[in-house]
Amino acid sequence: MTSLAANSVHLTSALDSIRLGLHVLGASIWVGGQFTLAALVPVLRKQNPELPKVIARAFNKIGWTAFALLLITGSWNMFEIPKTGVPSNYHAVLGAKMTVVLLSGVAAYVHTRSNSRKSIAIWGSLSGLFALSAMYLGVLLAG
C-alpha cells in the first residue's frame, strides 16, 4: 500500500478551501442556472408567454451575484498561482478561460437586453456555451 504523502495527495488549507468552494458555488449558480432556465423556458411559455421573462428577471438577481463572485474568486485564484512549477501551457489555458468568462458575461448581458425571440435565444445559447467552456477550462486548470 502506498502512502498518501508519496502520492502527493494533500488537503487544502482552510482559506484555499473557502476560496475554491465559493468559486465552485458561483459556477454552479451561473452555469447551472442558465441550463435550468433554458430547459424551463418552453414549459413556462406554455403556461404564460410572459412567464419566462419574469422568471429570468428573478434569476438575474442571483445569477449576476454569482457572476460577480466568480470574478472576485477567479481573481483571487490567479493571485494564488505559484510563480514556478506550473506546466508551460497553464497560462495559455488560463487566458482562454478568462476570455470565455468575459464572453459569457457579455453574451448574458446582451441576452438580457435583447427583444426578439431569435436574439434572446442566440445570446442566451452563446452565454451558456461560453460558461460551460469556462467551467471545463477551470477543471483543466485545477488538475
Order of alpha helices (4+ residues) and beta strands (2+ residues): alpha-alpha-alpha-alpha
